[in-house]
Amino acid sequence: MLSSLFIIQLGVIAMDIVVRFVELNPRIRGFVKESPDGFYNIYINSCLCREAQIKTYCHEIEHIKKNHLSSSRWVMDLEAEV
Ligand SMILES: [Zn+2]
């Protein structure tokens, strides 16, 4: 977990994944979006506590790992998988 914290603070977890902390609607914890240049941008609500930010980060990573961004399935089905 320590390394994950460090990685989050660094903001970049891999060559193709960037973590951004932005102020979002309180009902939105975060989301992930693929940019045209092939990067995955993980947006995390900066208003969340640190623990919730880490949970959100792990949640969005699961979406990437399960290739949900290129899926045409219903969002609710995808959310049930992570
Ligand atoms: Zn999700």
PDB file of the backbone (N, CA, C, O) and the ligand in Angstrom, with CONECT records:
HET     ZN  A 101       1
ATOM      1  N   MET A   1       0.842  -1.212   0.000  1.00  0.00           N
ATOM      2  CA  MET A   1       0.000   0.000   0.000  1.00  0.00           C
ATOM      3  C   MET A   1       0.873   1.256   0.000  1.00  0.00           C
ATOM      4  O   MET A   1       0.514   2.275  -0.591  1.00  0.00           O
ATOM      5  N   LEU A   2       2.017   1.168   0.668  1.00  0.00           N
ATOM      6  CA  LEU A   2       2.905   2.332   0.692  1.00  0.00           C
ATOM      7  C   LEU A   2       3.326   2.738  -0.716  1.00  0.00           C
ATOM      8  O   LEU A   2       3.338   3.923  -1.051  1.00  0.00           O
ATOM      9  N   SER A   3       3.667   1.758  -1.527  1.00  0.00           N
ATOM     10  CA  SER A   3       4.096   2.103  -2.881  1.00  0.00           C
ATOM     11  C   SER A   3       2.943   2.695  -3.668  1.00  0.00           C
ATOM     12  O   SER A   3       3.150   3.595  -4.482  1.00  0.00           O
ATOM     13  N   SER A   4       1.721   2.202  -3.438  1.00  0.00           N
ATOM     14  CA  SER A   4       0.559   2.770  -4.130  1.00  0.00           C
ATOM     15  C   SER A   4       0.365   4.232  -3.747  1.00  0.00           C
ATOM     16  O   SER A   4       0.066   5.072  -4.596  1.00  0.00           O
ATOM     17  N   LEU A   5       0.538   4.525  -2.459  1.00  0.00           N
ATOM     18  CA  LEU A   5       0.407   5.904  -2.004  1.00  0.00           C
ATOM     19  C   LEU A   5       1.433   6.788  -2.694  1.00  0.00           C
ATOM     20  O   LEU A   5       1.124   7.883  -3.163  1.00  0.00           O
ATOM     21  N   PHE A   6       2.646   6.290  -2.744  1.00  0.00           N
ATOM     22  CA  PHE A   6       3.709   7.050  -3.393  1.00  0.00           C
ATOM     23  C   PHE A   6       3.366   7.299  -4.852  1.00  0.00           C
ATOM     24  O   PHE A   6       3.535   8.402  -5.372  1.00  0.00           O
ATOM     25  N   ILE A   7       2.884   6.253  -5.495  1.00  0.00           N
ATOM     26  CA  ILE A   7       2.548   6.351  -6.916  1.00  0.00           C
ATOM     27  C   ILE A   7       1.443   7.389  -7.110  1.00  0.00           C
ATOM     28  O   ILE A   7       1.513   8.204  -8.029  1.00  0.00           O
ATOM     29  N   ILE A   8       0.441   7.362  -6.265  1.00  0.00           N
ATOM     30  CA  ILE A   8      -0.652   8.319  -6.403  1.00  0.00           C
ATOM     31  C   ILE A   8      -0.121   9.744  -6.216  1.00  0.00           C
ATOM     32  O   ILE A   8      -0.509  10.656  -6.946  1.00  0.00           O
ATOM     33  N   GLN A   9       0.761   9.927  -5.241  1.00  0.00           N
ATOM     34  CA  GLN A   9       1.293  11.264  -5.007  1.00  0.00           C
ATOM     35  C   GLN A   9       2.124  11.734  -6.187  1.00  0.00           C
ATOM     36  O   GLN A   9       2.145  12.919  -6.519  1.00  0.00           O
ATOM     37  N   LEU A  10       2.805  10.794  -6.810  1.00  0.00           N
ATOM     38  CA  LEU A  10       3.614  11.119  -7.972  1.00  0.00           C
ATOM     39  C   LEU A  10       2.723  11.525  -9.140  1.00  0.00           C
ATOM     40  O   LEU A  10       3.091  12.384  -9.942  1.00  0.00           O
ATOM     41  N   GLY A  11       1.553  10.906  -9.230  1.00  0.00           N
ATOM     42  CA  GLY A  11       0.594  11.276 -10.263  1.00  0.00           C
ATOM     43  C   GLY A  11       0.676  10.415 -11.501  1.00  0.00           C
ATOM     44  O   GLY A  11      -0.292  10.340 -12.258  1.00  0.00           O
ATOM     45  N   VAL A  12       1.790   9.771 -11.729  1.00  0.00           N
ATOM     46  CA  VAL A  12       1.934   8.925 -12.921  1.00  0.00           C
ATOM     47  C   VAL A  12       2.257   7.519 -12.445  1.00  0.00           C
ATOM     48  O   VAL A  12       3.248   7.320 -11.742  1.00  0.00           O
ATOM     49  N   ILE A  13       1.450   6.551 -12.810  1.00  0.00           N
ATOM     50  CA  ILE A  13       1.694   5.198 -12.316  1.00  0.00           C
ATOM     51  C   ILE A  13       2.338   4.307 -13.358  1.00  0.00           C
ATOM     52  O   ILE A  13       2.841   3.236 -13.017  1.00  0.00           O
ATOM     53  N   ALA A  14       2.337   4.706 -14.586  1.00  0.00           N
ATOM     54  CA  ALA A  14       2.957   3.906 -15.636  1.00  0.00           C
ATOM     55  C   ALA A  14       3.120   4.811 -16.842  1.00  0.00           C
ATOM     56  O   ALA A  14       2.671   5.957 -16.836  1.00  0.00           O
ATOM     57  N   MET A  15       3.749   4.305 -17.850  1.00  0.00           N
ATOM     58  CA  MET A  15       3.978   5.109 -19.041  1.00  0.00           C
ATOM     59  C   MET A  15       2.668   5.576 -19.683  1.00  0.00           C
ATOM     60  O   MET A  15       2.622   6.621 -20.332  1.00  0.00           O
ATOM     61  N   ASP A  16       1.629   4.805 -19.498  1.00  0.00           N
ATOM     62  CA  ASP A  16       0.393   5.118 -20.211  1.00  0.00           C
ATOM     63  C   ASP A  16      -0.795   5.402 -19.299  1.00  0.00           C
ATOM     64  O   ASP A  16      -1.935   5.415 -19.763  1.00  0.00           O
ATOM     65  N   ILE A  17      -0.547   5.630 -18.007  1.00  0.00           N
ATOM     66  CA  ILE A  17      -1.643   5.962 -17.092  1.00  0.00           C
ATOM     67  C   ILE A  17      -1.268   7.202 -16.290  1.00  0.00           C
ATOM     68  O   ILE A  17      -0.201   7.258 -15.678  1.00  0.00           O
ATOM     69  N   VAL A  18      -2.151   8.192 -16.299  1.00  0.00           N
ATOM     70  CA  VAL A  18      -1.918   9.425 -15.552  1.00  0.00           C
ATOM     71  C   VAL A  18      -3.072   9.614 -14.572  1.00  0.00           C
ATOM     72  O   VAL A  18      -4.239   9.485 -14.941  1.00  0.00           O
ATOM     73  N   VAL A  19      -2.733   9.918 -13.327  1.00  0.00           N
ATOM     74  CA  VAL A  19      -3.761  10.158 -12.308  1.00  0.00           C
ATOM     75  C   VAL A  19      -3.888  11.656 -12.099  1.00  0.00           C
ATOM     76  O   VAL A  19      -2.898  12.353 -11.875  1.00  0.00           O
ATOM     77  N   ARG A  20      -5.115  12.139 -12.174  1.00  0.00           N
ATOM     78  CA  ARG A  20      -5.361  13.572 -11.993  1.00  0.00           C
ATOM     79  C   ARG A  20      -6.381  13.765 -10.866  1.00  0.00           C
ATOM     80  O   ARG A  20      -7.397  13.073 -10.804  1.00  0.00           O
ATOM     81  N   PHE A  21      -6.092  14.697  -9.999  1.00  0.00           N
ATOM     82  CA  PHE A  21      -7.014  15.021  -8.905  1.00  0.00           C
ATOM     83  C   PHE A  21      -7.749  16.297  -9.275  1.00  0.00           C
ATOM     84  O   PHE A  21      -7.136  17.353  -9.428  1.00  0.00           O
ATOM     85  N   VAL A  22      -9.052  16.198  -9.416  1.00  0.00           N
ATOM     86  CA  VAL A  22      -9.857  17.341  -9.823  1.00  0.00           C
ATOM     87  C   VAL A  22     -11.093  17.433  -8.931  1.00  0.00           C
ATOM     88  O   VAL A  22     -11.562  16.435  -8.385  1.00  0.00           O
ATOM     89  N   GLU A  23     -11.608  18.655  -8.797  1.00  0.00           N
ATOM     90  CA  GLU A  23     -12.809  18.842  -7.992  1.00  0.00           C
ATOM     91  C   GLU A  23     -14.017  18.460  -8.841  1.00  0.00           C
ATOM     92  O   GLU A  23     -14.293  19.081  -9.868  1.00  0.00           O
ATOM     93  N   LEU A  24     -14.728  17.432  -8.397  1.00  0.00           N
ATOM     94  CA  LEU A  24     -15.894  16.937  -9.126  1.00  0.00           C
ATOM     95  C   LEU A  24     -17.136  17.074  -8.256  1.00  0.00           C
ATOM     96  O   LEU A  24     -17.047  17.351  -7.060  1.00  0.00           O
ATOM     97  N   ASN A  25     -18.285  16.878  -8.873  1.00  0.00           N
ATOM     98  CA  ASN A  25     -19.532  16.806  -8.123  1.00  0.00           C
ATOM     99  C   ASN A  25     -19.354  15.783  -6.999  1.00  0.00           C
ATOM    100  O   ASN A  25     -18.815  14.703  -7.243  1.00  0.00           O
ATOM    101  N   PRO A  26     -19.791  16.096  -5.776  1.00  0.00           N
ATOM    102  CA  PRO A  26     -19.575  15.183  -4.643  1.00  0.00           C
ATOM    103  C   PRO A  26     -20.133  13.782  -4.861  1.00  0.00           C
ATOM    104  O   PRO A  26     -19.696  12.837  -4.205  1.00  0.00           O
ATOM    105  N   ARG A  27     -21.083  13.636  -5.766  1.00  0.00           N
ATOM    106  CA  ARG A  27     -21.657  12.302  -6.020  1.00  0.00           C
ATOM    107  C   ARG A  27     -20.748  11.453  -6.913  1.00  0.00           C
ATOM    108  O   ARG A  27     -20.950  10.245  -7.033  1.00  0.00           O
ATOM    109  N   ILE A  28     -19.745  12.086  -7.542  1.00  0.00           N
ATOM    110  CA  ILE A  28     -18.849  11.363  -8.452  1.00  0.00           C
ATOM    111  C   ILE A  28     -17.506  11.156  -7.763  1.00  0.00           C
ATOM    112  O   ILE A  28     -16.830  12.117  -7.394  1.00  0.00           O
ATOM    113  N   ARG A  29     -17.129   9.887  -7.594  1.00  0.00           N
ATOM    114  CA  ARG A  29     -15.845   9.588  -6.952  1.00  0.00           C
ATOM    115  C   ARG A  29     -14.699   9.733  -7.938  1.00  0.00           C
ATOM    116  O   ARG A  29     -13.617  10.197  -7.579  1.00  0.00           O
ATOM    117  N   GLY A  30     -14.937   9.337  -9.174  1.00  0.00           N
ATOM    118  CA  GLY A  30     -13.895   9.425 -10.184  1.00  0.00           C
ATOM    119  C   GLY A  30     -14.318   8.705 -11.443  1.00  0.00           C
ATOM    120  O   GLY A  30     -15.400   8.123 -11.516  1.00  0.00           O
ATOM    121  N   PHE A  31     -13.458   8.755 -12.417  1.00  0.00           N
ATOM    122  CA  PHE A  31     -13.726   8.042 -13.670  1.00  0.00           C
ATOM    123  C   PHE A  31     -12.421   7.919 -14.439  1.00  0.00           C
ATOM    124  O   PHE A  31     -11.430   8.576 -14.121  1.00  0.00           O
ATOM    125  N   VAL A  32     -12.439   7.076 -15.443  1.00  0.00           N
ATOM    126  CA  VAL A  32     -11.255   6.898 -16.282  1.00  0.00           C
ATOM    127  C   VAL A  32     -11.658   7.138 -17.729  1.00  0.00           C
ATOM    128  O   VAL A  32     -12.744   6.756 -18.165  1.00  0.00           O
ATOM    129  N   LYS A  33     -10.758   7.778 -18.459  1.00  0.00           N
ATOM    130  CA  LYS A  33     -11.034   8.138 -19.847  1.00  0.00           C
ATOM    131  C   LYS A  33      -9.746   7.912 -20.643  1.00  0.00           C
ATOM    132  O   LYS A  33      -8.655   8.274 -20.201  1.00  0.00           O
ATOM    133  N   GLU A  34      -9.891   7.322 -21.796  1.00  0.00           N
ATOM    134  CA  GLU A  34      -8.733   7.101 -22.663  1.00  0.00           C
ATOM    135  C   GLU A  34      -8.586   8.301 -23.586  1.00  0.00           C
ATOM    136  O   GLU A  34      -9.558   8.746 -24.197  1.00  0.00           O
ATOM    137  N   SER A  35      -7.366   8.823 -23.686  1.00  0.00           N
ATOM    138  CA  SER A  35      -7.136   9.967 -24.570  1.00  0.00           C
ATOM    139  C   SER A  35      -6.736   9.460 -25.956  1.00  0.00           C
ATOM    140  O   SER A  35      -6.313   8.313 -26.098  1.00  0.00           O
ATOM    141  N   PRO A  36      -6.868  10.311 -26.981  1.00  0.00           N
ATOM    142  CA  PRO A  36      -6.575   9.879 -28.355  1.00  0.00           C
ATOM    143  C   PRO A  36      -5.136   9.378 -28.537  1.00  0.00           C
ATOM    144  O   PRO A  36      -4.869   8.587 -29.441  1.00  0.00           O
ATOM    145  N   ASP A  37      -4.207   9.835 -27.685  1.00  0.00           N
ATOM    146  CA  ASP A  37      -2.826   9.385 -27.826  1.00  0.00           C
ATOM    147  C   ASP A  37      -2.551   8.080 -27.078  1.00  0.00           C
ATOM    148  O   ASP A  37      -1.400   7.660 -26.953  1.00  0.00           O
ATOM    149  N   GLY A  38      -3.615   7.442 -26.582  1.00  0.00           N
ATOM    150  CA  GLY A  38      -3.465   6.126 -25.975  1.00  0.00           C
ATOM    151  C   GLY A  38      -3.247   6.122 -24.478  1.00  0.00           C
ATOM    152  O   GLY A  38      -3.096   5.057 -23.880  1.00  0.00           O
ATOM    153  N   PHE A  39      -3.226   7.301 -23.856  1.00  0.00           N
ATOM    154  CA  PHE A  39      -3.077   7.372 -22.400  1.00  0.00           C
ATOM    155  C   PHE A  39      -4.414   7.118 -21.718  1.00  0.00           C
ATOM    156  O   PHE A  39      -5.475   7.479 -22.228  1.00  0.00           O
ATOM    157  N   TYR A  40      -4.332   6.488 -20.550  1.00  0.00           N
ATOM    158  CA  TYR A  40      -5.506   6.386 -19.687  1.00  0.00           C
ATOM    159  C   TYR A  40      -5.397   7.487 -18.654  1.00  0.00           C
ATOM    160  O   TYR A  40      -4.402   7.569 -17.934  1.00  0.00           O
ATOM    161  N   ASN A  41      -6.394   8.322 -18.575  1.00  0.00           N
ATOM    162  CA  ASN A  41      -6.430   9.392 -17.579  1.00  0.00           C
ATOM    163  C   ASN A  41      -7.423   9.007 -16.492  1.00  0.00           C
ATOM    164  O   ASN A  41      -8.620   8.868 -16.745  1.00  0.00           O
ATOM    165  N   ILE A  42      -6.913   8.840 -15.289  1.00  0.00           N
ATOM    166  CA  ILE A  42      -7.792   8.547 -14.156  1.00  0.00           C
ATOM    167  C   ILE A  42      -8.028   9.855 -13.423  1.00  0.00           C
ATOM    168  O   ILE A  42      -7.091  10.487 -12.935  1.00  0.00           O
ATOM    169  N   TYR A  43      -9.284  10.250 -13.352  1.00  0.00           N
ATOM    170  CA  TYR A  43      -9.674  11.469 -12.634  1.00  0.00           C
ATOM    171  C   TYR A  43     -10.253  11.065 -11.292  1.00  0.00           C
ATOM    172  O   TYR A  43     -11.175  10.252 -11.227  1.00  0.00           O
ATOM    173  N   ILE A  44      -9.722  11.622 -10.234  1.00  0.00           N
ATOM    174  CA  ILE A  44     -10.183  11.317  -8.881  1.00  0.00           C
ATOM    175  C   ILE A  44     -10.645  12.604  -8.224  1.00  0.00           C
ATOM    176  O   ILE A  44      -9.970  13.632  -8.291  1.00  0.00           O
ATOM    177  N   ASN A  45     -11.811  12.532  -7.584  1.00  0.00           N
ATOM    178  CA  ASN A  45     -12.373  13.714  -6.934  1.00  0.00           C
ATOM    179  C   ASN A  45     -11.455  14.160  -5.792  1.00  0.00           C
ATOM    180  O   ASN A  45     -11.235  13.415  -4.837  1.00  0.00           O
ATOM    181  N   SER A  46     -10.932  15.362  -5.896  1.00  0.00           N
ATOM    182  CA  SER A  46     -10.002  15.880  -4.889  1.00  0.00           C
ATOM    183  C   SER A  46     -10.691  16.158  -3.550  1.00  0.00           C
ATOM    184  O   SER A  46     -10.023  16.359  -2.535  1.00  0.00           O
ATOM    185  N   CYS A  47     -12.021  16.168  -3.549  1.00  0.00           N
ATOM    186  CA  CYS A  47     -12.761  16.434  -2.307  1.00  0.00           C
ATOM    187  C   CYS A  47     -12.891  15.187  -1.426  1.00  0.00           C
ATOM    188  O   CYS A  47     -13.290  15.289  -0.266  1.00  0.00           O
ATOM    189  N   LEU A  48     -12.559  14.022  -1.967  1.00  0.00           N
ATOM    190  CA  LEU A  48     -12.659  12.792  -1.187  1.00  0.00           C
ATOM    191  C   LEU A  48     -11.528  12.714  -0.176  1.00  0.00           C
ATOM    192  O   LEU A  48     -10.476  13.329  -0.348  1.00  0.00           O
ATOM    193  N   CYS A  49     -11.767  11.936   0.895  1.00  0.00           N
ATOM    194  CA  CYS A  49     -10.673  11.682   1.838  1.00  0.00           C
ATOM    195  C   CYS A  49      -9.661  10.760   1.159  1.00  0.00           C
ATOM    196  O   CYS A  49      -9.956  10.152   0.131  1.00  0.00           O
ATOM    197  N   ARG A  50      -8.476  10.666   1.741  1.00  0.00           N
ATOM    198  CA  ARG A  50      -7.396   9.882   1.136  1.00  0.00           C
ATOM    199  C   ARG A  50      -7.808   8.422   0.913  1.00  0.00           C
ATOM    200  O   ARG A  50      -7.515   7.844  -0.134  1.00  0.00           O
ATOM    201  N   GLU A  51      -8.482   7.836   1.893  1.00  0.00           N
ATOM    202  CA  GLU A  51      -8.901   6.434   1.791  1.00  0.00           C
ATOM    203  C   GLU A  51      -9.855   6.238   0.608  1.00  0.00           C
ATOM    204  O   GLU A  51      -9.715   5.279  -0.151  1.00  0.00           O
ATOM    205  N   ALA A  52     -10.812   7.135   0.454  1.00  0.00           N
ATOM    206  CA  ALA A  52     -11.763   7.037  -0.657  1.00  0.00           C
ATOM    207  C   ALA A  52     -11.063   7.268  -1.993  1.00  0.00           C
ATOM    208  O   ALA A  52     -11.433   6.670  -3.004  1.00  0.00           O
ATOM    209  N   GLN A  53     -10.055   8.131  -1.997  1.00  0.00           N
ATOM    210  CA  GLN A  53      -9.299   8.361  -3.243  1.00  0.00           C
ATOM    211  C   GLN A  53      -8.570   7.089  -3.660  1.00  0.00           C
ATOM    212  O   GLN A  53      -8.536   6.749  -4.843  1.00  0.00           O
ATOM    213  N   ILE A  54      -7.991   6.392  -2.700  1.00  0.00           N
ATOM    214  CA  ILE A  54      -7.265   5.148  -3.016  1.00  0.00           C
ATOM    215  C   ILE A  54      -8.237   4.088  -3.517  1.00  0.00           C
ATOM    216  O   ILE A  54      -7.942   3.374  -4.475  1.00  0.00           O
ATOM    217  N   LYS A  55      -9.410   3.984  -2.863  1.00  0.00           N
ATOM    218  CA  LYS A  55     -10.424   3.020  -3.311  1.00  0.00           C
ATOM    219  C   LYS A  55     -10.871   3.348  -4.733  1.00  0.00           C
ATOM    220  O   LYS A  55     -11.047   2.450  -5.557  1.00  0.00           O
ATOM    221  N   THR A  56     -11.052   4.621  -5.013  1.00  0.00           N
ATOM    222  CA  THR A  56     -11.476   5.047  -6.346  1.00  0.00           C
ATOM    223  C   THR A  56     -10.402   4.724  -7.376  1.00  0.00           C
ATOM    224  O   THR A  56     -10.699   4.244  -8.470  1.00  0.00           O
ATOM    225  N   TYR A  57      -9.162   4.990  -7.017  1.00  0.00           N
ATOM    226  CA  TYR A  57      -8.038   4.670  -7.898  1.00  0.00           C
ATOM    227  C   TYR A  57      -8.037   3.175  -8.245  1.00  0.00           C
ATOM    228  O   TYR A  57      -7.911   2.812  -9.414  1.00  0.00           O
ATOM    229  N   CYS A  58      -8.176   2.321  -7.250  1.00  0.00           N
ATOM    230  CA  CYS A  58      -8.191   0.870  -7.475  1.00  0.00           C
ATOM    231  C   CYS A  58      -9.379   0.468  -8.341  1.00  0.00           C
ATOM    232  O   CYS A  58      -9.263  -0.404  -9.203  1.00  0.00           O
ATOM    233  N   HIS A  59     -10.513   1.102  -8.109  1.00  0.00           N
ATOM    234  CA  HIS A  59     -11.720   0.836  -8.893  1.00  0.00           C
ATOM    235  C   HIS A  59     -11.481   1.167 -10.370  1.00  0.00           C
ATOM    236  O   HIS A  59     -11.822   0.379 -11.252  1.00  0.00           O
ATOM    237  N   GLU A  60     -10.901   2.322 -10.627  1.00  0.00           N
ATOM    238  CA  GLU A  60     -10.679   2.744 -12.024  1.00  0.00           C
ATOM    239  C   GLU A  60      -9.611   1.878 -12.699  1.00  0.00           C
ATOM    240  O   GLU A  60      -9.697   1.607 -13.897  1.00  0.00           O
ATOM    241  N   ILE A  61      -8.617   1.450 -11.940  1.00  0.00           N
ATOM    242  CA  ILE A  61      -7.604   0.540 -12.486  1.00  0.00           C
ATOM    243  C   ILE A  61      -8.259  -0.768 -12.947  1.00  0.00           C
ATOM    244  O   ILE A  61      -7.886  -1.332 -13.975  1.00  0.00           O
ATOM    245  N   GLU A  62      -9.234  -1.236 -12.175  1.00  0.00           N
ATOM    246  CA  GLU A  62      -9.943  -2.464 -12.560  1.00  0.00           C
ATOM    247  C   GLU A  62     -10.662  -2.280 -13.893  1.00  0.00           C
ATOM    248  O   GLU A  62     -10.698  -3.198 -14.713  1.00  0.00           O
ATOM    249  N   HIS A  63     -11.233  -1.099 -14.110  1.00  0.00           N
ATOM    250  CA  HIS A  63     -11.888  -0.834 -15.404  1.00  0.00           C
ATOM    251  C   HIS A  63     -10.868  -0.961 -16.541  1.00  0.00           C
ATOM    252  O   HIS A  63     -11.176  -1.509 -17.599  1.00  0.00           O
ATOM    253  N   ILE A  64      -9.667  -0.456 -16.317  1.00  0.00           N
ATOM    254  CA  ILE A  64      -8.629  -0.536 -17.359  1.00  0.00           C
ATOM    255  C   ILE A  64      -8.217  -1.990 -17.562  1.00  0.00           C
ATOM    256  O   ILE A  64      -8.155  -2.474 -18.692  1.00  0.00           O
ATOM    257  N   LYS A  65      -7.935  -2.683 -16.458  1.00  0.00           N
ATOM    258  CA  LYS A  65      -7.468  -4.064 -16.549  1.00  0.00           C
ATOM    259  C   LYS A  65      -8.493  -4.971 -17.228  1.00  0.00           C
ATOM    260  O   LYS A  65      -8.128  -5.912 -17.933  1.00  0.00           O
ATOM    261  N   LYS A  66      -9.777  -4.682 -17.011  1.00  0.00           N
ATOM    262  CA  LYS A  66     -10.839  -5.519 -17.601  1.00  0.00           C
ATOM    263  C   LYS A  66     -11.289  -5.007 -18.962  1.00  0.00           C
ATOM    264  O   LYS A  66     -12.272  -5.482 -19.531  1.00  0.00           O
ATOM    265  N   ASN A  67     -10.551  -4.031 -19.469  1.00  0.00           N
ATOM    266  CA  ASN A  67     -10.791  -3.518 -20.827  1.00  0.00           C
ATOM    267  C   ASN A  67     -12.207  -2.976 -21.006  1.00  0.00           C
ATOM    268  O   ASN A  67     -12.803  -3.129 -22.073  1.00  0.00           O
ATOM    269  N   HIS A  68     -12.739  -2.351 -19.978  1.00  0.00           N
ATOM    270  CA  HIS A  68     -14.111  -1.848 -20.036  1.00  0.00           C
ATOM    271  C   HIS A  68     -14.263  -0.639 -20.946  1.00  0.00           C
ATOM    272  O   HIS A  68     -15.356  -0.380 -21.450  1.00  0.00           O
ATOM    273  N   LEU A  69     -13.181   0.105 -21.165  1.00  0.00           N
ATOM    274  CA  LEU A  69     -13.321   1.339 -21.934  1.00  0.00           C
ATOM    275  C   LEU A  69     -13.679   1.091 -23.388  1.00  0.00           C
ATOM    276  O   LEU A  69     -14.265   1.953 -24.044  1.00  0.00           O
ATOM    277  N   SER A  70     -13.332  -0.074 -23.888  1.00  0.00           N
ATOM    278  CA  SER A  70     -13.665  -0.384 -25.279  1.00  0.00           C
ATOM    279  C   SER A  70     -14.885  -1.291 -25.376  1.00  0.00           C
ATOM    280  O   SER A  70     -15.216  -1.793 -26.450  1.00  0.00           O
ATOM    281  N   SER A  71     -15.546  -1.493 -24.244  1.00  0.00           N
ATOM    282  CA  SER A  71     -16.708  -2.373 -24.230  1.00  0.00           C
ATOM    283  C   SER A  71     -17.972  -1.619 -24.625  1.00  0.00           C
ATOM    284  O   SER A  71     -18.115  -0.430 -24.343  1.00  0.00           O
ATOM    285  N   SER A  72     -18.869  -2.319 -25.271  1.00  0.00           N
ATOM    286  CA  SER A  72     -20.161  -1.713 -25.631  1.00  0.00           C
ATOM    287  C   SER A  72     -21.259  -2.189 -24.674  1.00  0.00           C
ATOM    288  O   SER A  72     -22.441  -1.934 -24.905  1.00  0.00           O
ATOM    289  N   ARG A  73     -20.865  -2.881 -23.601  1.00  0.00           N
ATOM    290  CA  ARG A  73     -21.852  -3.387 -22.641  1.00  0.00           C
ATOM    291  C   ARG A  73     -22.408  -2.244 -21.786  1.00  0.00           C
ATOM    292  O   ARG A  73     -21.843  -1.152 -21.729  1.00  0.00           O
ATOM    293  N   TRP A  74     -23.522  -2.526 -21.130  1.00  0.00           N
ATOM    294  CA  TRP A  74     -24.153  -1.540 -20.259  1.00  0.00           C
ATOM    295  C   TRP A  74     -23.220  -1.160 -19.122  1.00  0.00           C
ATOM    296  O   TRP A  74     -22.548  -2.015 -18.546  1.00  0.00           O
ATOM    297  N   VAL A  75     -23.183   0.123 -18.805  1.00  0.00           N
ATOM    298  CA  VAL A  75     -22.315   0.619 -17.728  1.00  0.00           C
ATOM    299  C   VAL A  75     -22.602  -0.089 -16.414  1.00  0.00           C
ATOM    300  O   VAL A  75     -21.677  -0.428 -15.676  1.00  0.00           O
ATOM    301  N   MET A  76     -23.876  -0.313 -16.116  1.00  0.00           N
ATOM    302  CA  MET A  76     -24.227  -0.962 -14.843  1.00  0.00           C
ATOM    303  C   MET A  76     -23.673  -2.375 -14.769  1.00  0.00           C
ATOM    304  O   MET A  76     -23.292  -2.831 -13.691  1.00  0.00           O
ATOM    305  N   ASP A  77     -23.623  -3.073 -15.891  1.00  0.00           N
ATOM    306  CA  ASP A  77     -23.032  -4.421 -15.919  1.00  0.00           C
ATOM    307  C   ASP A  77     -21.541  -4.344 -15.643  1.00  0.00           C
ATOM    308  O   ASP A  77     -20.993  -5.166 -14.908  1.00  0.00           O
ATOM    309  N   LEU A  78     -20.883  -3.344 -16.240  1.00  0.00           N
ATOM    310  CA  LEU A  78     -19.442  -3.183 -16.050  1.00  0.00           C
ATOM    311  C   LEU A  78     -19.139  -2.819 -14.608  1.00  0.00           C
ATOM    312  O   LEU A  78     -18.184  -3.327 -14.021  1.00  0.00           O
ATOM    313  N   GLU A  79     -19.957  -1.934 -14.033  1.00  0.00           N
ATOM    314  CA  GLU A  79     -19.736  -1.520 -12.638  1.00  0.00           C
ATOM    315  C   GLU A  79     -19.879  -2.706 -11.689  1.00  0.00           C
ATOM    316  O   GLU A  79     -19.210  -2.762 -10.657  1.00  0.00           O
ATOM    317  N   ALA A  80     -20.737  -3.639 -12.030  1.00  0.00           N
ATOM    318  CA  ALA A  80     -20.934  -4.800 -11.161  1.00  0.00           C
ATOM    319  C   ALA A  80     -19.707  -5.701 -11.147  1.00  0.00           C
ATOM    320  O   ALA A  80     -19.557  -6.520 -10.241  1.00  0.00           O
ATOM    321  N   GLU A  81     -18.835  -5.567 -12.125  1.00  0.00           N
ATOM    322  CA  GLU A  81     -17.647  -6.418 -12.237  1.00  0.00           C
ATOM    323  C   GLU A  81     -16.454  -5.889 -11.440  1.00  0.00           C
ATOM    324  O   GLU A  81     -15.503  -6.629 -11.188  1.00  0.00           O
ATOM    325  N   VAL A  82     -16.496  -4.632 -11.047  1.00  0.00           N
ATOM    326  CA  VAL A  82     -15.323  -4.063 -10.359  1.00  0.00           C
ATOM    327  C   VAL A  82     -15.601  -3.763  -8.900  1.00  0.00           C
ATOM    328  O   VAL A  82     -14.718  -3.283  -8.190  1.00  0.00           O
TER     329      VAL A  82
HETATM  330 ZN    ZN A 101     -16.695   2.280 -12.176  1.00  0.00          ZN2+
END
